[in-house]
Amino acid sequence: MTNYTYEGLFQLGFKWEIDFCIYEDYGLVWKSDQPQPTEEECAAAKAEYDATQYQRDRAPEYPPIGDQLDALFHAGVFPADMAAKLQAVKDKYPSA
């Protein structure tokens, strides 16, 4: 069995169908001009990818970053200079 996986190669920065393809019958087909990583490098990268799965699971459930930042602004947790910059924009473009 090969240690080349989509996730491992993706974690290493390679793109499916541009840099590589993995076929059940043929295994890895390397297309990139970059050197092909070893199976060990790919397996280590897959382990790193798997260890950060929680980040990919959480991301779609968080509120949009704009909503998060607006909540922080209204809670008064920004430094004064940042709060002043944000308030200037809000004053320039008031809500209806």
C-alpha positions as CSV (number, residue, x, y, z in Angstrom):
1,M,0.0,0.0,0.0
2,T,1.2,3.5,-0.8
3,N,1.6,6.3,1.6
4,Y,0.7,8.8,-1.1
5,T,-2.6,10.5,-0.3
6,Y,-4.5,13.4,-1.6
7,E,-4.4,15.0,1.8
8,G,-0.7,14.6,2.3
9,L,0.2,16.0,-1.1
10,F,-2.4,18.9,-0.6
11,Q,-0.8,19.7,2.8
12,L,2.6,19.8,1.0
13,G,1.2,22.4,-1.4
14,F,0.5,20.3,-4.4
15,K,-2.7,20.6,-6.5
16,W,-4.9,17.7,-7.6
17,E,-4.8,17.1,-11.4
18,I,-2.2,19.9,-11.8
19,D,0.7,18.4,-9.9
20,F,-0.5,14.8,-9.3
21,C,-3.3,12.2,-9.7
22,I,-3.9,9.1,-7.6
23,Y,-5.6,6.2,-9.3
24,E,-6.8,3.1,-7.5
25,D,-5.4,0.9,-10.3
26,Y,-2.2,2.8,-11.0
27,G,-1.3,4.6,-7.8
28,L,0.4,8.0,-8.0
29,V,0.9,9.7,-11.3
30,W,3.3,12.7,-10.8
31,K,2.8,15.7,-13.1
32,S,4.5,18.5,-11.3
33,D,7.8,20.1,-12.3
34,Q,8.6,20.1,-8.5
35,P,10.5,17.1,-7.1
36,Q,8.1,14.3,-6.0
37,P,8.1,14.0,-2.2
38,T,8.9,10.7,-0.6
39,E,6.1,8.5,0.7
40,E,7.4,9.3,4.2
41,E,7.1,13.0,3.6
42,C,3.6,12.5,2.3
43,A,2.6,10.3,5.3
44,A,4.0,12.9,7.7
45,A,2.1,15.7,5.9
46,K,-1.1,13.6,6.0
47,A,-0.7,13.1,9.8
48,E,-0.4,16.9,10.1
49,Y,-3.4,17.4,7.9
50,D,-5.4,14.9,10.1
51,A,-4.3,16.6,13.3
52,T,-5.8,19.9,12.2
53,Q,-9.2,18.4,11.0
54,Y,-10.9,20.2,13.9
55,Q,-10.0,23.5,12.2
56,R,-11.7,22.5,9.0
57,D,-14.7,21.3,11.0
58,R,-15.1,24.5,13.0
59,A,-14.6,27.0,10.1
60,P,-18.0,26.7,8.5
61,E,-19.8,27.0,11.8
62,Y,-18.2,30.2,13.0
63,P,-20.0,33.5,12.3
64,P,-18.5,35.6,9.4
65,I,-15.3,37.4,10.4
66,G,-17.0,40.8,9.9
67,D,-19.7,39.9,12.4
68,Q,-17.0,38.7,14.9
69,L,-15.1,42.0,14.5
70,D,-18.2,44.1,14.8
71,A,-19.1,42.3,18.1
72,L,-15.7,43.0,19.4
73,F,-16.0,46.7,18.4
74,H,-19.3,47.0,20.2
75,A,-17.9,45.2,23.2
76,G,-15.2,47.9,23.4
77,V,-12.3,45.5,23.3
78,F,-10.3,47.1,20.5
79,P,-7.4,49.5,21.3
80,A,-8.4,53.1,21.3
81,D,-6.7,53.9,18.0
82,M,-8.3,51.0,16.2
83,A,-11.7,51.8,17.7
84,A,-11.3,55.4,16.4
85,K,-10.5,54.2,12.9
86,L,-13.5,51.9,12.9
87,Q,-15.8,54.6,14.3
88,A,-14.6,57.1,11.6
89,V,-15.7,54.6,8.9
90,K,-19.1,54.0,10.7
91,D,-19.6,57.8,11.0
92,K,-18.7,58.3,7.3
93,Y,-21.2,55.7,6.2
94,P,-24.0,55.6,8.8
95,S,-26.5,52.8,8.8
96,A,-30.0,53.7,7.6
